[in-house]
Amino acid sequence: METIVYVLCAVTAFACCALLIRAYGHRHVALLLWCGLFFLALTAENILLFIDVIVVPRTDLTVLRRGIALIGTLLLLYGLIGSPKAQ
């Protein structure tokens, strides 16, 4: 059952990423890009969680997962407060 949950979380995060990136392609609003990149990092983190817990449970990928989550959060934070304003 937990396998289904991990896969659904990754698929949902990827769907959000794809929709945000597609919307950025149409509207060119920078925040859509940064949010899309955040969800891309979230997708990668969920895939690594699945690999860590289900595929190779004896290997600890916590540091790598948290690093990807940190990168995604920093991208989103930059998009919220540090990116140049669109004209």
C-alpha positions in Angstrom: 0.0 0.0 0.0 2.8 2.5 0.8 4.2 1.8 -2.7 1.1 3.3 -4.2 1.2 6.3 -2.0 4.8 7.1 -2.9 4.1 6.7 -6.6 1.0 8.8 -6.4 2.9 11.6 -4.6 5.6 11.6 -7.3 3.0 11.6 -10.1 1.1 14.4 -8.5 4.2 16.6 -7.9 5.2 15.9 -11.6 1.7 16.9 -12.8 1.9 20.2 -10.9 5.4 20.8 -12.3 4.2 20.1 -15.9 1.2 22.4 -15.5 3.2 25.2 -14.0 5.9 25.0 -16.7 3.3 24.9 -19.4 1.6 27.9 -18.0 4.9 29.7 -17.8 5.4 29.0 -21.5 2.1 30.7 -22.3 2.2 33.7 -19.9 5.9 34.2 -19.1 5.3 35.0 -15.5 8.5 34.3 -13.6 6.8 33.0 -10.5 5.2 30.1 -12.5 8.7 29.1 -13.6 10.1 29.1 -10.0 7.1 27.2 -8.7 7.5 24.7 -11.5 11.1 24.1 -10.7 10.2 23.7 -7.0 7.7 20.9 -8.0 10.4 19.3 -10.2 12.6 19.1 -7.1 9.7 17.8 -5.1 9.2 15.1 -7.8 12.9 14.1 -7.6 12.6 14.0 -3.8 9.6 11.7 -3.9 11.3 9.4 -6.4 14.3 9.2 -4.2 12.0 8.5 -1.2 10.5 5.6 -3.1 13.9 4.2 -4.0 15.2 4.7 -0.4 12.2 3.0 1.3 11.0 0.4 -1.2 13.8 -0.5 -3.7 16.9 -0.4 -1.6 15.8 -0.1 2.1 19.3 -0.9 3.4 20.7 2.2 1.7 20.2 5.6 3.5 19.5 8.4 1.0 18.2 10.8 3.5 21.0 13.4 3.0 20.5 13.3 -0.8 16.7 13.7 -0.4 17.0 16.6 2.0 19.6 18.2 -0.2 17.2 18.1 -3.2 14.4 19.5 -1.0 16.7 22.3 0.2 17.5 23.2 -3.5 13.8 23.2 -4.4 12.9 25.3 -1.4 15.7 27.8 -2.3 14.5 28.0 -5.8 11.0 28.8 -4.7 12.3 31.3 -2.1 14.3 33.0 -4.8 11.3 33.2 -7.0 9.2 34.7 -4.3 11.6 37.4 -3.0 14.7 37.6 -5.1 13.8 37.3 -8.8 13.7 40.4 -11.0 10.2 41.8 -11.4 8.6 41.1 -14.8 7.6 44.1 -16.8 
